[in-house]
Amino acid sequence: MTNRNSTSADNGISLWRNARLATLDPSRNGLGIIESGAIAVKDGRIVFVGSESELPSNLIAEAEAIDCEGRWITPGLIDGHTHLVFGGNRAMEFEMRLNGASYEEIAKAGGGIVSSVRDTRTKSEDELVAEALPRLDTLLAEGVSTIEIKSGYGLNIDTELKMLRVARRLETLRPVRVLTSYLAAHATPAEYKGRNADYIADVVLPGMERAHHEKLVDAVDGFCEGIAFSVEEMRVVFDKAKALGLPIKLHAEQLSNLHGAELAASYGALSADHLEYLDEAGAKALATSGTVAVLLPGAFYALRETKLPPMQALRDTGADIALATDCNPGTSPLTSLLLTMNMGATLFRMTVDECLTATTRNAAKALGILAETGTLEVGKAADLAIWNIERPAELVYRIGFNPLHARIFKGRTI
């Protein structure tokens, strides 16, 4: 895939008609389905979405029409939690685990996050771009229009900023919207072992200032867990983010319940992610604050977890639920949002409507960009995915099959 785009009616109106629409418009029921629908686009923005019978005559007269031949159109998919930029891979330790090696044995052999940090630190920006592009292209080929990319494999200021610069560059090389998250509070590097407070003071906080000054960061993230950072330590990070005016996200309740989700909610976080050990109080806190619960079935699958996220509590409290790949080299080497939806349904018992909402409207909310994308509504960016399917359930049902017909990004056919 290249960044050379074709476009319909560059200076006029493009009209996709004879389509079935899953608009995800919250004012409509379910997926916001419109049979015999049409979408008109001008200057990269949706100017009409509805039934063909309601098309204004001037749009019909002025537009260059594309016959969708009854295909389905959804919003472009959104992968709202990835670690897409990293050096190397961890296939060796995957193989070691399959052969019975323990976590300690893998660590002694140079595996684990230490290996990803080492490889990411030693790679140049150009090398990291080259390694990230195939992963990004795989996602784009499945109809993804927006992706979040985290730092977190540098664990020193220069490498954390290098990762963010690479993420920004990817947006210039491919037709995609990239949101970045500063995740220096991902783990404590070996040189700061046992000194979390010093690491936060020396690296995380000043690195955040530099990332903000250089306009490299859209949100601040962290890992609140027994093997990472405590609630109290994350509060220091969040206070700094708040002072800089940066939105907040948090990896929380993946391996235990430290009440990180409640902390995130108390700061009005965009999202809290993983959440296998979330309790009812945490679910209520997320719903009350509007913080999106981002579930990551790829990591659940790869780690052979058995503790399911509290799906019913999230539903009962009215919390918004998103799904993402969590693409990373160690615990979720996954580059398929379609497979992620299938995992959400199969492993977490999510419905078709929940899975599609989780990778469009709710994913946009989890990134703070719902006003821009995530639904098919007038005024929003024309990010569309056109599918060769008979019903939306096929996007969740199939495994290892990609029915994408075309991807439209900001009104341009890719």
C-alpha positions as a Markdown table, in Angstrom:
| # | Residue | x | y | z |
|---|---|---|---|---|
| 1 | Met | 0.0 | 0.0 | 0.0 |
| 2 | Thr | 1.3 | 3.5 | -0.8 |
| 3 | Asn | 0.2 | 6.9 | 0.0 |
| 4 | Arg | -1.0 | 7.6 | -3.5 |
| 5 | Asn | -4.8 | 8.2 | -3.4 |
| 6 | Ser | -7.4 | 8.2 | -6.0 |
| 7 | Thr | -10.3 | 10.5 | -5.4 |
| 8 | Ser | -13.8 | 11.1 | -6.8 |
| 9 | Ala | -14.7 | 14.6 | -7.6 |
| 10 | Asp | -11.7 | 16.3 | -6.0 |
| 11 | Asn | -13.3 | 19.8 | -6.2 |
| 12 | Gly | -17.0 | 18.8 | -6.0 |
| 13 | Ile | -19.3 | 16.3 | -4.3 |
| 14 | Ser | -18.9 | 12.6 | -4.2 |
| 15 | Leu | -22.0 | 10.4 | -3.7 |
| 16 | Trp | -22.0 | 6.8 | -2.6 |
| 17 | Arg | -25.4 | 5.4 | -3.3 |
| 18 | Asn | -27.3 | 2.1 | -3.5 |
| 19 | Ala | -25.7 | 1.1 | -0.2 |
| 20 | Arg | -26.8 | -0.3 | 3.1 |
| 21 | Leu | -25.5 | 1.9 | 6.0 |
| 22 | Ala | -24.5 | 1.1 | 9.5 |
| 23 | Thr | -24.2 | 4.7 | 10.6 |
| 24 | Leu | -23.6 | 4.1 | 14.4 |
| 25 | Asp | -25.5 | 7.3 | 14.8 |
| 26 | Pro | -26.4 | 7.3 | 18.5 |
| 27 | Ser | -29.8 | 8.9 | 17.7 |
| 28 | Arg | -30.8 | 5.8 | 15.9 |
| 29 | Asn | -31.4 | 2.3 | 17.4 |
| 30 | Gly | -28.7 | -0.4 | 17.3 |
| 31 | Leu | -26.2 | 0.1 | 14.6 |
| 32 | Gly | -28.2 | 2.9 | 13.1 |
| 33 | Ile | -29.0 | 0.9 | 9.9 |
| 34 | Ile | -30.3 | 2.6 | 6.8 |
| 35 | Glu | -31.5 | 0.4 | 4.0 |
| 36 | Ser | -31.2 | 1.8 | 0.5 |
| 37 | Gly | -28.9 | 4.5 | 1.8 |
| 38 | Ala | -26.6 | 7.1 | 0.4 |
| 39 | Ile | -23.7 | 9.3 | 1.6 |
| 40 | Ala | -22.6 | 12.5 | 0.1 |
| 41 | Val | -19.2 | 14.0 | 0.7 |
| 42 | Lys | -17.7 | 17.4 | 0.0 |
| 43 | Asp | -14.2 | 18.6 | 1.0 |
| 44 | Gly | -13.7 | 15.4 | 3.0 |
| 45 | Arg | -16.8 | 16.0 | 5.1 |
| 46 | Ile | -20.1 | 14.2 | 5.1 |
| 47 | Val | -22.8 | 16.5 | 3.9 |
| 48 | Phe | -25.6 | 14.0 | 3.6 |
| 49 | Val | -26.4 | 10.6 | 5.1 |
| 50 | Gly | -29.8 | 8.9 | 4.8 |
| 51 | Ser | -32.1 | 7.1 | 2.5 |
| 52 | Glu | -31.7 | 7.6 | -1.2 |
| 53 | Ser | -35.4 | 8.7 | -1.4 |
| 54 | Glu | -34.4 | 11.7 | 0.8 |
| 55 | Leu | -31.5 | 12.9 | -1.4 |
| 56 | Pro | -31.8 | 16.6 | -2.3 |
| 57 | Ser | -32.1 | 17.1 | -6.0 |
| 58 | Asn | -29.1 | 19.4 | -6.1 |
| 59 | Leu | -26.8 | 16.7 | -4.7 |
| 60 | Ile | -28.0 | 14.2 | -7.3 |
| 61 | Ala | -27.4 | 16.8 | -10.0 |
| 62 | Glu | -24.0 | 18.0 | -8.9 |
| 63 | Ala | -22.4 | 14.8 | -7.4 |
| 64 | Glu | -20.2 | 12.2 | -9.0 |
| 65 | Ala | -22.0 | 9.1 | -8.0 |
| 66 | Ile | -20.5 | 5.7 | -7.1 |
| 67 | Asp | -22.8 | 2.7 | -7.2 |
| 68 | Cys | -22.1 | 0.5 | -4.2 |
| 69 | Glu | -24.2 | -2.3 | -5.6 |
| 70 | Gly | -25.9 | -3.0 | -2.3 |
| 71 | Arg | -22.7 | -3.2 | -0.3 |
| 72 | Trp | -22.6 | -2.2 | 3.4 |
| 73 | Ile | -20.8 | 1.0 | 4.5 |
| 74 | Thr | -19.7 | 1.4 | 8.1 |
| 75 | Pro | -17.5 | 4.1 | 9.7 |
| 76 | Gly | -13.8 | 3.5 | 9.2 |
| 77 | Leu | -12.6 | 1.2 | 12.0 |
| 78 | Ile | -10.6 | 2.6 | 14.9 |
| 79 | Asp | -7.8 | 0.8 | 16.7 |
| 80 | Gly | -7.7 | 2.7 | 20.0 |
| 81 | His | -4.9 | 0.9 | 21.9 |
| 82 | Thr | -1.7 | -0.2 | 20.2 |
| 83 | His | 2.1 | -0.3 | 20.8 |
| 84 | Leu | 2.7 | -0.4 | 17.1 |
| 85 | Val | 6.2 | 1.2 | 17.2 |
| 86 | Phe | 8.9 | -1.1 | 18.6 |
| 87 | Gly | 12.2 | -2.7 | 17.6 |
| 88 | Gly | 12.6 | -6.4 | 17.0 |
| 89 | Asn | 10.2 | -9.1 | 18.1 |
| 90 | Arg | 9.7 | -11.7 | 20.8 |
| 91 | Ala | 9.1 | -14.8 | 18.8 |
| 92 | Met | 12.0 | -16.5 | 20.6 |
| 93 | Glu | 10.4 | -16.2 | 24.0 |
| 94 | Phe | 7.1 | -17.3 | 22.6 |
| 95 | Glu | 8.8 | -20.4 | 21.4 |
| 96 | Met | 10.5 | -20.8 | 24.8 |
| 97 | Arg | 7.2 | -20.6 | 26.6 |
| 98 | Leu | 5.8 | -23.3 | 24.3 |
| 99 | Asn | 8.7 | -25.5 | 25.2 |
| 100 | Gly | 8.0 | -25.0 | 28.9 |
| 101 | Ala | 10.4 | -22.2 | 29.9 |
| 102 | Ser | 9.4 | -20.1 | 33.0 |
| 103 | Tyr | 9.1 | -16.3 | 33.1 |
| 104 | Glu | 12.4 | -16.3 | 35.1 |
| 105 | Glu | 14.2 | -18.4 | 32.5 |
| 106 | Ile | 13.0 | -16.2 | 29.7 |
| 107 | Ala | 14.1 | -13.1 | 31.5 |
| 108 | Lys | 17.6 | -14.6 | 32.2 |
| 109 | Ala | 17.8 | -15.3 | 28.4 |
| 110 | Gly | 17.3 | -11.7 | 27.7 |
| 111 | Gly | 13.6 | -11.9 | 26.9 |
| 112 | Gly | 10.6 | -9.9 | 28.2 |
| 113 | Ile | 10.2 | -6.2 | 28.0 |
| 114 | Val | 13.9 | -5.8 | 28.5 |
| 115 | Ser | 14.5 | -7.2 | 25.0 |
| 116 | Ser | 12.0 | -4.8 | 23.5 |
| 117 | Val | 13.5 | -1.9 | 25.3 |
| 118 | Arg | 17.0 | -2.9 | 24.1 |
| 119 | Asp | 15.9 | -3.3 | 20.5 |
| 120 | Thr | 13.9 | -0.1 | 20.4 |
| 121 | Arg | 16.7 | 1.9 | 22.0 |
| 122 | Thr | 19.2 | 0.7 | 19.4 |
| 123 | Lys | 17.1 | 1.3 | 16.3 |
| 124 | Ser | 17.1 | 4.5 | 14.4 |
| 125 | Glu | 13.9 | 6.4 | 13.6 |
| 126 | Asp | 14.1 | 5.2 | 10.0 |
| 127 | Glu | 14.5 | 1.6 | 11.1 |
| 128 | Leu | 11.5 | 1.8 | 13.5 |
| 129 | Val | 9.4 | 3.4 | 10.7 |
| 130 | Ala | 10.4 | 0.5 | 8.4 |
| 131 | Glu | 9.4 | -2.1 | 11.0 |
| 132 | Ala | 6.1 | -0.4 | 11.9 |
| 133 | Leu | 4.8 | 0.2 | 8.4 |
| 134 | Pro | 3.9 | -3.5 | 7.6 |
| 135 | Arg | 2.0 | -3.7 | 10.8 |
| 136 | Leu | 0.2 | -0.5 | 10.0 |
| 137 | Asp | -0.6 | -1.5 | 6.4 |
| 138 | Thr | -2.1 | -4.8 | 7.7 |
| 139 | Leu | -4.5 | -2.8 | 9.8 |
| 140 | Leu | -5.4 | -0.3 | 7.1 |
| 141 | Ala | -6.2 | -3.2 | 4.7 |
| 142 | Glu | -9.0 | -4.1 | 7.1 |
| 143 | Gly | -10.7 | -0.8 | 6.9 |
| 144 | Val | -8.9 | 1.0 | 9.8 |
| 145 | Ser | -8.9 | 4.8 | 9.4 |
| 146 | Thr | -7.6 | 5.8 | 12.9 |
| 147 | Ile | -5.0 | 4.3 | 15.2 |
| 148 | Glu | -3.6 | 5.1 | 18.6 |
| 149 | Ile | 0.2 | 4.5 | 19.0 |
| 150 | Lys | 1.9 | 4.5 | 22.4 |
| 151 | Ser | 5.5 | 5.0 | 23.4 |
| 152 | Gly | 6.7 | 2.9 | 26.3 |
| 153 | Tyr | 9.6 | 0.7 | 25.0 |
| 154 | Gly | 12.2 | 3.4 | 25.5 |
| 155 | Leu | 12.1 | 4.0 | 29.2 |
| 156 | Asn | 14.5 | 6.9 | 28.8 |
| 157 | Ile | 13.6 | 10.4 | 27.5 |
| 158 | Asp | 15.4 | 10.2 | 24.1 |
| 159 | Thr | 13.9 | 6.9 | 23.1 |
| 160 | Glu | 10.4 | 7.7 | 24.3 |
| 161 | Leu | 10.4 | 10.8 | 22.2 |
| 162 | Lys | 11.9 | 8.9 | 19.3 |
| 163 | Met | 9.0 | 6.5 | 19.4 |
| 164 | Leu | 6.5 | 9.4 | 19.3 |
| 165 | Arg | 8.3 | 11.0 | 16.4 |
| 166 | Val | 8.1 | 7.7 | 14.5 |
| 167 | Ala | 4.3 | 7.6 | 15.2 |
| 168 | Arg | 3.9 | 11.1 | 13.9 |
| 169 | Arg | 5.9 | 10.2 | 10.8 |
| 170 | Leu | 3.6 | 7.2 | 10.0 |
| 171 | Glu | 0.7 | 9.6 | 9.6 |
| 172 | Thr | 2.7 | 11.4 | 6.8 |
| 173 | Leu | 3.5 | 8.2 | 5.0 |
| 174 | Arg | 0.0 | 6.6 | 5.0 |
| 175 | Pro | -3.6 | 7.9 | 4.7 |
| 176 | Val | -4.4 | 7.4 | 8.4 |
| 177 | Arg | -5.2 | 9.4 | 11.5 |
| 178 | Val | -2.7 | 8.7 | 14.3 |
| 179 | Leu | -3.2 | 9.6 | 17.9 |
| 180 | Thr | -0.1 | 9.3 | 20.2 |
| 181 | Ser | 0.1 | 8.4 | 23.9 |
| 182 | Tyr | 3.1 | 9.0 | 26.1 |
| 183 | Leu | 3.6 | 5.8 | 28.1 |
| 184 | Ala | 7.0 | 6.3 | 29.8 |
| 185 | Ala | 5.2 | 5.0 | 33.0 |
| 186 | His | 5.0 | 1.5 | 31.4 |
| 187 | Ala | 7.7 | -0.2 | 33.4 |
| 188 | Thr | 10.8 | 0.6 | 35.4 |
| 189 | Pro | 14.0 | 0.1 | 33.5 |
| 190 | Ala | 16.8 | -2.0 | 34.9 |
| 191 | Glu | 18.9 | 1.1 | 35.8 |
| 192 | Tyr | 16.1 | 2.3 | 38.1 |
| 193 | Lys | 15.1 | -1.1 | 39.6 |
| 194 | Gly | 13.4 | -0.6 | 42.9 |
| 195 | Arg | 13.4 | 3.2 | 42.5 |
| 196 | Asn | 10.1 | 4.0 | 40.8 |
| 197 | Ala | 9.8 | 7.5 | 42.4 |
| 198 | Asp | 13.3 | 8.4 | 41.0 |
| 199 | Tyr | 12.4 | 7.1 | 37.6 |
| 200 | Ile | 9.2 | 9.1 | 37.5 |
| 201 | Ala | 11.0 | 12.3 | 38.7 |
| 202 | Asp | 14.0 | 11.8 | 36.4 |
| 203 | Val | 12.4 | 10.4 | 33.2 |
| 204 | Val | 8.6 | 10.3 | 33.1 |
| 205 | Leu | 7.8 | 13.9 | 34.1 |
| 206 | Pro | 10.6 | 15.8 | 32.2 |
| 207 | Gly | 10.0 | 13.5 | 29.2 |
| 208 | Met | 6.4 | 14.4 | 29.3 |
| 209 | Glu | 7.2 | 18.1 | 29.3 |
| 210 | Arg | 9.5 | 17.7 | 26.3 |
| 211 | Ala | 6.9 | 15.6 | 24.4 |
| 212 | His | 4.3 | 18.2 | 25.1 |
| 213 | His | 6.6 | 21.1 | 24.1 |
| 214 | Glu | 7.5 | 19.3 | 20.8 |
| 215 | Lys | 3.8 | 18.6 | 20.1 |
| 216 | Leu | 4.4 | 14.9 | 20.0 |
| 217 | Val | 1.8 | 13.7 | 22.5 |
| 218 | Asp | -2.0 | 13.6 | 22.4 |
| 219 | Ala | -2.6 | 11.8 | 25.7 |
| 220 | Val | -0.7 | 10.4 | 28.7 |
| 221 | Asp | -0.9 | 6.8 | 29.6 |
| 222 | Gly | 0.5 | 4.5 | 32.4 |
| 223 | Phe | 0.5 | 0.9 | 33.7 |
| 224 | Cys | -1.1 | 0.7 | 37.2 |
| 225 | Glu | -0.3 | -2.8 | 38.4 |
| 226 | Gly | 1.8 | -4.6 | 41.0 |
| 227 | Ile | 4.5 | -5.2 | 38.5 |
| 228 | Ala | 4.5 | -1.6 | 37.3 |
| 229 | Phe | 3.3 | 1.5 | 39.1 |
| 230 | Ser | 1.0 | 2.0 | 42.1 |
| 231 | Val | -2.0 | 4.3 | 42.3 |
| 232 | Glu | 0.0 | 6.8 | 44.3 |
| 233 | Glu | 2.8 | 6.8 | 41.7 |
| 234 | Met | 0.3 | 7.2 | 38.8 |
| 235 | Arg | -1.3 | 10.1 | 40.6 |
| 236 | Val | 2.0 | 12.0 | 40.3 |
| 237 | Val | 2.1 | 11.3 | 36.6 |
| 238 | Phe | -1.6 | 12.3 | 36.1 |
| 239 | Asp | -1.1 | 15.5 | 38.1 |
| 240 | Lys | 1.6 | 16.5 | 35.7 |
| 241 | Ala | -0.5 | 15.6 | 32.7 |
| 242 | Lys | -3.4 | 17.7 | 34.1 |
| 243 | Ala | -1.1 | 20.7 | 34.6 |
| 244 | Leu | 0.0 | 20.4 | 31.0 |
| 245 | Gly | -3.6 | 20.1 | 29.8 |
| 246 | Leu | -3.1 | 16.6 | 28.4 |
| 247 | Pro | -5.8 | 13.9 | 28.5 |
| 248 | Ile | -5.3 | 10.8 | 30.4 |
| 249 | Lys | -5.5 | 7.0 | 29.8 |
| 250 | Leu | -4.5 | 4.1 | 32.0 |
| 251 | His | -3.7 | 0.3 | 31.7 |
| 252 | Ala | -5.6 | -0.9 | 34.8 |
| 253 | Glu | -6.9 | -4.0 | 36.5 |
| 254 | Gln | -5.2 | -6.4 | 34.1 |
| 255 | Leu | -3.6 | -8.7 | 36.6 |
| 256 | Ser | -5.2 | -7.6 | 39.9 |
| 257 | Asn | -7.5 | -4.9 | 41.3 |
| 258 | Leu | -5.6 | -1.9 | 42.5 |
| 259 | His | -8.6 | 0.4 | 41.7 |
| 260 | Gly | -6.7 | 2.1 | 38.9 |
| 261 | Ala | -9.8 | 2.4 | 36.9 |
| 262 | Glu | -11.4 | 4.4 | 39.7 |
| 263 | Leu | -8.3 | 6.6 | 39.8 |
| 264 | Ala | -8.5 | 7.2 | 36.1 |
| 265 | Ala | -12.2 | 8.0 | 36.3 |
| 266 | Ser | -11.5 | 10.5 | 39.1 |
| 267 | Tyr | -9.3 | 12.4 | 36.6 |
| 268 | Gly | -11.9 | 12.2 | 33.9 |
| 269 | Ala | -9.7 | 9.9 | 31.8 |
| 270 | Leu | -10.5 | 9.1 | 28.2 |
| 271 | Ser | -10.2 | 5.4 | 28.9 |
| 272 | Ala | -9.2 | 2.7 | 31.2 |
| 273 | Asp | -7.8 | -0.4 | 29.4 |
| 274 | His | -7.6 | -4.2 | 30.0 |
| 275 | Leu | -10.0 | -4.4 | 33.1 |
| 276 | Glu | -10.1 | -8.1 | 33.7 |
| 277 | Tyr | -10.1 | -7.6 | 37.4 |
| 278 | Leu | -12.4 | -4.6 | 37.4 |
| 279 | Asp | -15.1 | -4.7 | 40.1 |
| 280 | Glu | -18.6 | -3.2 | 40.2 |
| 281 | Ala | -17.4 | 0.0 | 41.9 |
| 282 | Gly | -14.9 | 0.5 | 39.2 |
| 283 | Ala | -17.5 | -0.1 | 36.5 |
| 284 | Lys | -19.8 | 2.4 | 38.1 |
| 285 | Ala | -16.9 | 5.0 | 38.3 |
| 286 | Leu | -16.2 | 4.6 | 34.6 |
| 287 | Ala | -19.9 | 5.0 | 33.6 |
| 288 | Thr | -20.3 | 8.0 | 35.8 |
| 289 | Ser | -17.2 | 9.8 | 34.5 |
| 290 | Gly | -17.7 | 8.8 | 30.9 |
| 291 | Thr | -14.4 | 7.0 | 30.8 |
| 292 | Val | -14.5 | 4.3 | 28.1 |
| 293 | Ala | -13.7 | 0.7 | 29.1 |
| 294 | Val | -11.3 | -0.5 | 26.5 |
| 295 | Leu | -11.1 | -4.3 | 26.4 |
| 296 | Leu | -8.1 | -6.1 | 24.8 |
| 297 | Pro | -9.0 | -9.8 | 24.0 |
| 298 | Gly | -5.7 | -10.3 | 22.1 |
| 299 | Ala | -3.7 | -10.0 | 25.4 |
| 300 | Phe | -6.3 | -12.2 | 27.2 |
| 301 | Tyr | -5.9 | -14.8 | 24.5 |
| 302 | Ala | -2.1 | -14.7 | 24.2 |
| 303 | Leu | -1.6 | -14.9 | 28.0 |
| 304 | Arg | -4.1 | -17.6 | 28.4 |
| 305 | Glu | -6.0 | -15.6 | 31.0 |
| 306 | Thr | -9.1 | -17.1 | 32.6 |
| 307 | Lys | -10.4 | -14.0 | 34.5 |
| 308 | Leu | -13.0 | -12.4 | 32.2 |
| 309 | Pro | -13.7 | -8.7 | 32.3 |
| 310 | Pro | -17.0 | -8.0 | 34.1 |
| 311 | Met | -19.1 | -7.6 | 31.0 |
| 312 | Gln | -22.5 | -7.6 | 32.8 |
| 313 | Ala | -21.4 | -5.0 | 35.3 |
| 314 | Leu | -20.2 | -2.8 | 32.5 |
| 315 | Arg | -23.5 | -3.2 | 30.7 |
| 316 | Asp | -25.6 | -2.7 | 33.8 |
| 317 | Thr | -23.8 | 0.5 | 34.7 |
| 318 | Gly | -24.0 | 1.9 | 31.2 |
| 319 | Ala | -20.3 | 2.2 | 30.6 |
| 320 | Asp | -19.1 | 2.6 | 27.1 |
| 321 | Ile | -17.1 | -0.4 | 25.8 |
| 322 | Ala | -14.4 | -0.3 | 23.1 |
| 323 | Leu | -12.2 | -3.0 | 21.6 |
| 324 | Ala | -8.6 | -2.7 | 20.4 |
| 325 | Thr | -5.8 | -5.0 | 19.2 |
| 326 | Asp | -3.2 | -4.0 | 21.9 |
| 327 | Cys | -0.7 | -4.8 | 19.1 |
| 328 | Asn | 2.7 | -5.3 | 20.9 |
| 329 | Pro | 5.6 | -7.6 | 20.6 |
| 330 | Gly | 5.1 | -9.6 | 23.8 |
| 331 | Thr | 1.6 | -10.1 | 25.0 |
| 332 | Ser | -0.6 | -9.3 | 21.9 |
| 333 | Pro | 1.3 | -9.7 | 18.6 |
| 334 | Leu | -2.0 | -9.0 | 16.9 |
| 335 | Thr | -2.6 | -6.8 | 13.8 |
| 336 | Ser | -6.2 | -7.6 | 12.9 |
| 337 | Leu | -9.1 | -5.6 | 14.3 |
| 338 | Leu | -11.5 | -7.9 | 12.5 |
| 339 | Leu | -10.1 | -10.9 | 14.5 |
| 340 | Thr | -10.2 | -8.7 | 17.6 |
| 341 | Met | -13.9 | -8.3 | 17.2 |
| 342 | Asn | -14.3 | -12.1 | 16.8 |
| 343 | Met | -12.3 | -12.5 | 20.0 |
| 344 | Gly | -14.5 | -10.0 | 21.8 |
| 345 | Ala | -17.6 | -12.0 | 20.8 |
| 346 | Thr | -16.1 | -15.5 | 21.4 |
| 347 | Leu | -14.1 | -14.9 | 24.5 |
| 348 | Phe | -16.0 | -12.0 | 26.2 |
| 349 | Arg | -19.5 | -12.9 | 24.8 |
| 350 | Met | -20.0 | -9.5 | 23.3 |
| 351 | Thr | -22.8 | -9.1 | 20.8 |
| 352 | Val | -22.4 | -8.1 | 17.1 |
| 353 | Asp | -23.7 | -4.6 | 17.9 |
| 354 | Glu | -21.4 | -4.3 | 20.8 |
| 355 | Cys | -18.3 | -5.3 | 18.8 |
| 356 | Leu | -19.0 | -3.0 | 15.9 |
| 357 | Thr | -19.8 | -0.1 | 18.3 |
| 358 | Ala | -16.6 | -0.9 | 20.2 |
| 359 | Thr | -14.4 | -0.4 | 17.1 |
| 360 | Thr | -16.1 | 2.7 | 15.8 |
| 361 | Arg | -18.1 | 5.1 | 17.9 |
| 362 | Asn | -16.8 | 4.0 | 21.3 |
| 363 | Ala | -13.2 | 3.7 | 20.1 |
| 364 | Ala | -13.5 | 7.3 | 18.8 |
| 365 | Lys | -14.7 | 8.4 | 22.2 |
| 366 | Ala | -11.8 | 6.6 | 23.9 |
| 367 | Leu | -9.5 | 8.8 | 21.9 |
| 368 | Gly | -11.4 | 12.0 | 22.4 |
| 369 | Ile | -12.2 | 12.4 | 18.7 |
| 370 | Leu | -15.9 | 11.4 | 18.6 |
| 371 | Ala | -16.7 | 14.9 | 17.2 |
| 372 | Glu | -14.5 | 14.1 | 14.2 |
| 373 | Thr | -15.1 | 10.5 | 13.3 |
| 374 | Gly | -16.5 | 7.2 | 14.5 |
| 375 | Thr | -20.0 | 7.5 | 13.1 |
| 376 | Leu | -21.6 | 8.4 | 9.8 |
| 377 | Glu | -23.1 | 11.8 | 10.5 |
| 378 | Val | -23.3 | 15.1 | 8.7 |
| 379 | Gly | -20.3 | 17.3 | 9.5 |
| 380 | Lys | -17.9 | 14.5 | 10.4 |
| 381 | Ala | -14.9 | 13.3 | 8.4 |
| 382 | Ala | -15.8 | 11.0 | 5.6 |
| 383 | Asp | -14.0 | 8.0 | 7.0 |
| 384 | Leu | -15.8 | 5.0 | 5.4 |
| 385 | Ala | -15.3 | 1.3 | 5.1 |
| 386 | Ile | -17.2 | -0.5 | 2.3 |
| 387 | Trp | -17.7 | -4.2 | 2.7 |
| 388 | Asn | -18.6 | -7.2 | 0.6 |
| 389 | Ile | -21.0 | -8.7 | 3.1 |
| 390 | Glu | -24.7 | -9.6 | 3.4 |
| 391 | Arg | -25.0 | -8.5 | 7.0 |
| 392 | Pro | -22.8 | -6.7 | 9.6 |
| 393 | Ala | -22.5 | -9.9 | 11.6 |
| 394 | Glu | -20.1 | -11.2 | 9.0 |
| 395 | Leu | -17.5 | -8.7 | 10.2 |
| 396 | Val | -17.5 | -10.3 | 13.6 |
| 397 | Tyr | -18.2 | -13.9 | 12.6 |
| 398 | Arg | -15.5 | -14.7 | 10.1 |
| 399 | Ile | -12.0 | -15.7 | 11.2 |
| 400 | Gly | -9.0 | -15.0 | 8.9 |
| 401 | Phe | -11.1 | -13.4 | 6.1 |
| 402 | Asn | -11.1 | -9.8 | 5.0 |
| 403 | Pro | -14.2 | -8.7 | 3.1 |
| 404 | Leu | -13.1 | -5.1 | 2.7 |
| 405 | His | -14.1 | -3.7 | -0.8 |
| 406 | Ala | -12.8 | -0.1 | -0.3 |
| 407 | Arg | -11.5 | 2.3 | 2.3 |
| 408 | Ile | -12.4 | 6.0 | 2.2 |
| 409 | Phe | -10.3 | 8.3 | 4.3 |
| 410 | Lys | -11.4 | 11.9 | 4.6 |
| 411 | Gly | -13.4 | 11.5 | 1.4 |
| 412 | Arg | -10.6 | 10.0 | -0.6 |
| 413 | Thr | -10.8 | 6.5 | -2.0 |
| 414 | Ile | -7.6 | 4.6 | -1.1 |
